[in-house]
Amino acid sequence: MPNRQQGPYTPPAVARSRAKKSKKKKSSSKARQQGKASQPSKNASPAVGSSTLPTASNDSNAAETPSASRRSESSTAVLASSSRRGPLTWAAIVVLLLIIVGLGTATKIVPSHDHVFGHDEVRLLGADSYYHLRHTRIATQTWPSVQRWDIGTHYPYGQRSKNAATFDVLAAGITKLTASDSPPSDDDIATTLAWLPPVFAALTLLALFLLGCAVRNAWLGLGMAALCALYPGGLATKQILGFADHHALEVMLLVAAAALVAMGTSRSQKRWPIAAGLLLSFFFFTWAGAPLLIAAITFALATNWITGIVGERQPLALWRFVLLTSATLSATTSVIALLGPDAVLDPNMLWPTIAGATVVAAFAAETPALSRWFLSGGKNSLM
């Protein structure tokens, strides 16, 4: 018998383990081959009547998870529905705004209408209303000037009036355009003065709506207007029909200026800061205490600047807006004061106001350089 060369001895347990491993490898490779055979090729077109979905053309879409796909589909559906319902949504917003403004104005007119117009003559509310009636009567004859020395107060010496201002000039101009008599009668002047507060109330609600739209969206604007329309506090009494005082005009100018600030800081047009500066200038010629706002605005700007440095961010759009607004305020106030000295409510506060607005404008202009200098620890040049 021939001798056969035998290999090294392998224990039976090891042989059985090797046999199991080889069987597992064969079964896994067979399963992979079956899976590849069952997957359609990328270039193969699906058969007619087949339910196979077309694959994505790029790898990023092919690797998209089901949750991301669902989010994408839902966002697409929302955009599509908003585009379809956009006109209807804005129509509803306009209708709601008209309802809010209408109801808010009605609450200022109905309670006092019969008291004001239910007699042979127009009866205004409060002593301040007759103060403005007297000054508006004079302004209709000297328009656009007002009588700065008031002989009706601090009798018999009189004193410089600090409250005859933009409100009286505006009322006198409207009366001259609408009155049938020349010169206008006291009833014509009183009628104009009686209707101005609720008109300013309606304009304030519209300005609040625009402010809310600029800050967030139209629904916030509607909420702000609705809260103001239903507010039963001191503002409601200042805007009521027949209360002929300048407070309603002050509130309207401030809210409108705030709306312009909110709209202008998110845009690069120069018309918004210029318009805000003009409104603030008119506000300074409406209320003798308006220069106090310079201190409040300066404090707000300083706070914004410090917090911006701490967070290593600077809202340049806000600083550009402040620069143009303050410069417009300073220039407009100076021109009006030089052309019409009687328009100045308090001469002692005129030039401090102009100087304050100029300082704020200069501070806003140099804010980026100051921020870079501060963040560099004084190493960078301010120039």
C-alpha positions as CSV (number, residue, x, y, z in Angstrom):
1,M,0.0,0.0,0.0
2,P,1.4,3.4,-0.9
3,N,2.2,5.8,1.8
4,R,0.1,9.1,1.7
5,Q,1.5,12.3,3.2
6,Q,-0.8,13.5,6.0
7,G,-1.1,17.0,7.2
8,P,-0.8,18.2,10.8
9,Y,-3.2,16.7,13.2
10,T,-6.4,18.9,13.8
11,P,-8.5,18.3,16.9
12,P,-12.1,17.4,16.2
13,A,-13.5,20.4,18.2
14,V,-11.4,22.9,16.1
15,A,-12.5,21.2,12.9
16,R,-16.1,21.5,13.8
17,S,-15.7,25.3,14.7
18,R,-14.0,26.0,11.3
19,A,-16.8,24.2,9.5
20,K,-19.5,26.3,11.2
21,K,-17.6,29.6,10.3
22,S,-17.3,28.6,6.7
23,K,-21.0,27.8,6.5
24,K,-21.9,31.3,7.9
25,K,-19.6,33.0,5.4
26,K,-21.2,31.1,2.5
27,S,-24.8,31.9,3.7
28,S,-24.0,35.7,4.2
29,S,-22.4,36.0,0.8
30,K,-25.3,34.2,-0.8
31,A,-27.8,36.7,0.9
32,R,-25.8,39.7,-0.4
33,Q,-25.8,38.3,-3.9
34,Q,-29.6,37.9,-3.7
35,G,-30.0,41.4,-2.4
36,K,-28.0,42.9,-5.3
37,A,-30.0,40.9,-7.8
38,S,-33.3,42.2,-6.4
39,Q,-32.3,45.9,-6.5
40,P,-33.0,47.7,-9.8
41,S,-30.2,49.5,-11.5
42,K,-30.1,53.4,-11.4
43,N,-30.2,53.6,-15.2
44,A,-32.9,51.0,-15.6
45,S,-36.3,52.4,-16.2
46,P,-39.2,51.0,-14.2
47,A,-41.5,48.6,-16.0
48,V,-44.9,49.8,-17.0
49,G,-47.4,49.3,-14.2
50,S,-44.7,48.8,-11.7
51,S,-45.0,50.5,-8.3
52,T,-41.3,51.2,-7.9
53,L,-40.6,54.8,-7.1
54,P,-38.0,56.7,-9.1
55,T,-34.8,57.3,-7.2
56,A,-33.2,60.7,-6.6
57,S,-30.7,62.0,-9.1
58,N,-28.2,63.2,-6.5
59,D,-26.6,61.5,-3.5
60,S,-27.8,64.1,-1.0
61,N,-31.4,63.5,-1.8
62,A,-30.9,59.7,-1.9
63,A,-29.3,59.9,1.6
64,E,-32.2,61.9,3.0
65,T,-33.8,60.4,6.1
66,P,-37.5,59.8,6.2
67,S,-38.0,62.4,9.0
68,A,-36.2,65.1,6.9
69,S,-38.3,64.1,3.9
70,R,-41.4,64.5,5.9
71,R,-40.3,68.0,7.2
72,S,-39.5,69.1,3.6
73,E,-42.8,67.9,2.4
74,S,-44.7,69.6,5.2
75,S,-42.8,72.9,4.7
76,T,-43.5,72.8,1.0
77,A,-47.2,72.2,1.7
78,V,-47.2,75.2,4.2
79,L,-45.6,77.5,1.6
80,A,-48.0,76.3,-1.1
81,S,-51.0,76.9,1.2
82,S,-49.8,80.3,2.3
83,S,-49.2,81.3,-1.3
84,R,-52.7,80.2,-2.2
85,R,-54.3,81.8,0.8
86,G,-52.2,85.0,0.9
87,P,-54.8,87.4,-0.5
88,L,-57.5,85.9,1.7
89,T,-55.2,86.2,4.8
90,W,-54.4,89.9,4.0
91,A,-58.0,90.6,3.3
92,A,-58.9,89.2,6.7
93,I,-56.2,91.3,8.3
94,V,-57.4,94.5,6.6
95,V,-61.0,93.8,7.6
96,L,-59.9,93.2,11.2
97,L,-57.8,96.3,11.2
98,L,-60.8,98.4,9.9
99,I,-63.0,96.9,12.6
100,I,-60.5,97.6,15.4
101,V,-59.9,101.2,14.2
102,G,-63.6,101.8,13.7
103,L,-64.6,100.5,17.1
104,G,-61.7,102.3,18.8
105,T,-62.6,105.6,17.2
106,A,-66.3,105.0,18.0
107,T,-65.5,104.6,21.7
108,K,-63.9,108.1,21.6
109,I,-66.8,109.7,19.7
110,V,-70.1,108.2,21.0
111,P,-69.8,109.0,24.8
112,S,-69.4,112.8,24.4
113,H,-71.0,113.5,21.0
114,D,-74.4,114.7,22.4
115,H,-72.7,116.9,25.0
116,V,-70.4,118.6,22.5
117,F,-72.8,119.0,19.5
118,G,-76.2,118.7,21.2
119,H,-76.7,122.4,21.9
120,D,-76.9,125.7,20.1
121,E,-73.1,126.1,20.3
122,V,-70.2,123.7,20.3
123,R,-69.2,122.9,23.9
124,L,-65.7,121.7,24.5
125,L,-64.5,119.6,27.4
126,G,-62.2,121.0,30.1
127,A,-60.5,124.3,30.6
128,D,-57.5,123.5,28.5
129,S,-59.8,123.1,25.5
130,Y,-60.8,126.8,25.7
131,Y,-57.2,127.7,26.1
132,H,-56.5,126.2,22.7
133,L,-59.7,127.7,21.3
134,R,-58.4,131.1,22.2
135,H,-54.9,130.5,20.7
136,T,-56.4,128.8,17.6
137,R,-58.6,131.8,17.0
138,I,-55.6,134.0,17.0
139,A,-53.6,131.6,14.8
140,T,-56.3,131.7,12.1
141,Q,-55.5,135.4,11.7
142,T,-51.7,135.2,12.0
143,W,-51.2,131.7,10.5
144,P,-48.8,130.0,10.6
145,S,-47.6,132.1,13.6
146,V,-49.0,131.9,17.1
147,Q,-49.4,134.4,19.9
148,R,-46.5,133.5,22.1
149,W,-47.2,136.1,24.8
150,D,-50.5,135.1,26.4
151,I,-52.5,137.8,28.2
152,G,-55.2,135.3,29.2
153,T,-53.0,133.6,31.8
154,H,-51.3,135.1,34.8
155,Y,-53.7,138.1,34.5
156,P,-53.1,141.0,34.4
157,Y,-49.5,140.7,33.5
158,G,-49.6,137.8,31.2
159,Q,-46.8,135.3,30.5
160,R,-45.0,133.4,27.7
161,S,-47.1,130.5,26.6
162,K,-45.4,127.2,26.4
163,N,-48.4,125.2,25.1
164,A,-49.6,127.2,22.1
165,A,-47.7,125.2,19.3
166,T,-48.1,122.8,16.5
167,F,-51.6,121.6,17.6
168,D,-53.0,125.1,17.4
169,V,-51.3,125.9,14.0
170,L,-52.7,122.6,12.6
171,A,-56.2,123.3,13.9
172,A,-56.1,126.8,12.5
173,G,-55.0,125.7,9.1
174,I,-57.7,123.0,8.9
175,T,-60.3,125.6,10.0
176,K,-59.3,128.1,7.4
177,L,-59.7,125.4,4.7
178,T,-63.1,124.0,5.9
179,A,-64.9,127.0,7.4
180,S,-67.6,128.7,5.3
181,D,-67.1,132.1,7.0
182,S,-64.0,134.4,6.8
183,P,-62.8,134.9,9.4
184,P,-64.0,131.6,10.9
185,S,-66.4,131.7,13.7
186,D,-65.8,130.3,17.2
187,D,-68.1,127.3,16.4
188,D,-66.1,126.5,13.2
189,I,-62.9,126.6,15.3
190,A,-64.4,124.6,18.1
191,T,-65.7,122.0,15.7
192,T,-62.3,121.4,14.3
193,L,-60.7,121.2,17.7
194,A,-63.4,118.8,18.9
195,W,-62.8,116.3,16.1
196,L,-59.0,116.4,16.1
197,P,-58.5,114.1,19.2
198,P,-60.5,111.1,17.8
199,V,-58.8,111.5,14.4
200,F,-55.4,111.4,16.1
201,A,-56.6,108.3,18.0
202,A,-57.4,106.5,14.7
203,L,-54.0,107.5,13.3
204,T,-52.4,106.2,16.5
205,L,-54.0,102.8,16.0
206,L,-52.8,102.6,12.5
207,A,-49.3,103.5,13.6
208,L,-49.4,100.8,16.3
209,F,-50.4,98.3,13.6
210,L,-47.4,99.3,11.4
211,L,-45.1,99.1,14.5
212,G,-46.3,95.6,15.2
213,C,-45.8,94.6,11.6
214,A,-42.2,95.9,11.6
215,V,-41.4,94.2,14.9
216,R,-42.9,90.8,14.2
217,N,-45.9,90.4,12.0
218,A,-49.4,91.7,11.2
219,W,-51.1,89.7,13.9
220,L,-48.9,91.4,16.5
221,G,-49.9,94.7,15.0
222,L,-53.6,93.8,15.3
223,G,-53.1,92.8,18.9
224,M,-51.3,96.0,19.8
225,A,-54.0,98.1,18.1
226,A,-56.8,96.2,19.8
227,L,-55.3,96.6,23.2
228,C,-54.8,100.3,22.7
229,A,-58.4,100.7,21.4
230,L,-59.8,98.9,24.5
231,Y,-57.5,100.6,27.0
232,P,-59.7,102.6,29.5
233,G,-56.9,104.6,31.1
234,G,-55.8,108.2,30.8
235,L,-55.1,108.0,27.1
236,A,-58.7,107.3,26.3
237,T,-59.8,110.5,28.1
238,K,-57.2,112.6,26.1
239,Q,-58.5,111.3,22.8
240,I,-62.2,111.7,23.4
241,L,-64.3,113.9,21.2
242,G,-64.3,117.5,22.5
243,F,-61.2,117.3,24.6
244,A,-59.2,119.8,22.5
245,D,-55.6,119.4,23.9
246,H,-52.3,118.6,22.4
247,H,-51.8,115.2,24.2
248,A,-53.4,113.1,21.5
249,L,-51.1,114.7,18.9
250,E,-48.1,113.9,21.0
251,V,-48.9,110.2,21.3
252,M,-49.6,109.9,17.6
253,L,-46.3,111.5,16.7
254,L,-44.3,109.4,19.1
255,V,-45.9,106.1,18.0
256,A,-45.5,107.0,14.3
257,A,-41.8,107.8,14.9
258,A,-41.3,104.5,16.7
259,A,-42.9,102.7,13.7
260,L,-40.5,104.5,11.4
261,V,-37.6,103.5,13.6
262,A,-38.7,99.8,13.6
263,M,-39.2,99.8,9.8
264,G,-36.0,101.8,9.1
265,T,-33.6,99.7,11.1
266,S,-34.4,96.6,8.9
267,R,-34.1,98.5,5.6
268,S,-31.3,100.6,4.1
269,Q,-33.5,103.4,2.6
270,K,-32.7,106.9,3.9
271,R,-36.3,108.1,3.7
272,W,-37.3,106.3,7.0
273,P,-34.7,108.0,9.3
274,I,-35.3,111.3,7.7
275,A,-39.1,111.0,8.2
276,A,-38.6,109.9,11.8
277,G,-36.4,113.0,12.4
278,L,-39.1,115.3,11.0
279,L,-41.7,113.7,13.2
280,L,-39.6,114.1,16.3
281,S,-38.9,117.7,15.3
282,F,-42.6,118.4,15.1
283,F,-43.0,116.7,18.4
284,F,-40.4,119.0,20.0
285,F,-42.6,122.0,18.8
286,T,-45.7,120.4,20.2
287,W,-44.8,119.8,23.9
288,A,-42.5,121.9,26.0
289,G,-41.2,118.8,27.9
290,A,-40.1,117.0,24.7
291,P,-36.4,117.8,25.2
292,L,-36.4,115.3,28.1
293,L,-36.5,112.7,25.4
294,I,-32.9,113.5,24.5
295,A,-31.7,112.2,27.8
296,A,-33.9,109.0,27.4
297,I,-32.7,108.4,23.9
298,T,-29.0,109.0,24.9
299,F,-29.4,106.5,27.8
300,A,-31.0,103.9,25.5
301,L,-28.2,104.3,22.9
302,A,-25.4,104.0,25.5
303,T,-27.1,100.9,26.9
304,N,-27.3,99.4,23.4
305,W,-23.7,100.2,22.7
306,I,-22.4,98.6,26.0
307,T,-24.5,95.4,25.5
308,G,-23.3,95.2,21.9
309,I,-19.7,95.4,23.0
310,V,-20.1,92.8,25.6
311,G,-21.7,90.5,23.1
312,E,-19.1,91.5,20.4
313,R,-21.8,92.6,18.0
314,Q,-22.9,96.1,16.8
315,P,-26.2,96.7,15.0
316,L,-24.8,99.0,12.3
317,A,-28.2,99.4,10.7
318,L,-29.5,100.9,14.0
319,W,-26.5,103.3,14.2
320,R,-26.9,104.5,10.7
321,F,-30.6,105.1,11.4
322,V,-29.8,107.0,14.6
323,L,-27.2,109.1,12.8
324,L,-29.6,110.2,10.0
325,T,-32.5,110.7,12.5
326,S,-30.5,112.8,14.9
327,A,-29.0,114.9,12.1
328,T,-32.4,115.5,10.6
329,L,-33.9,116.5,14.0
330,S,-31.0,118.9,14.7
331,A,-31.2,120.5,11.3
332,T,-35.0,120.8,11.1
333,T,-35.2,122.3,14.7
334,S,-32.5,124.8,13.9
335,V,-34.1,126.0,10.7
336,I,-37.6,126.3,12.2
337,A,-36.2,128.2,15.2
338,L,-34.3,130.6,13.0
339,L,-37.2,131.2,10.6
340,G,-39.9,131.5,13.2
341,P,-38.6,132.4,16.7
342,D,-42.1,132.4,18.1
343,A,-42.4,128.7,17.3
344,V,-39.9,127.9,20.1
345,L,-41.8,126.9,23.2
346,D,-39.0,127.4,25.7
347,P,-36.0,129.4,24.5
348,N,-33.9,128.1,27.4
349,M,-34.2,124.5,26.1
350,L,-33.8,125.3,22.3
351,W,-30.0,125.1,21.9
352,P,-29.5,122.4,24.5
353,T,-31.9,120.3,22.5
354,I,-30.1,121.0,19.2
355,A,-26.7,120.3,20.9
356,G,-28.0,117.1,22.4
357,A,-29.3,115.9,19.0
358,T,-26.0,116.8,17.4
359,V,-24.0,114.9,20.1
360,V,-26.2,111.8,19.6
361,A,-25.6,112.0,15.8
362,A,-21.8,112.3,16.3
363,F,-21.8,109.5,18.8
364,A,-23.7,107.3,16.4
365,A,-21.3,108.2,13.6
366,E,-18.3,107.2,15.7
367,T,-19.7,104.1,17.3
368,P,-18.1,101.5,15.0
369,A,-14.7,103.0,15.6
370,L,-15.2,103.2,19.3
371,S,-16.3,99.6,19.4
372,R,-13.2,98.4,17.5
373,W,-11.0,100.5,19.8
374,F,-12.7,99.1,23.0
375,L,-12.6,95.5,21.9
376,S,-8.9,95.8,20.9
377,G,-8.0,97.1,24.4
378,G,-7.1,100.5,23.1
379,K,-4.6,99.2,20.5
380,N,-6.5,100.2,17.4
381,S,-6.6,103.8,16.3
382,L,-9.9,105.7,16.6
383,M,-9.2,107.4,13.2
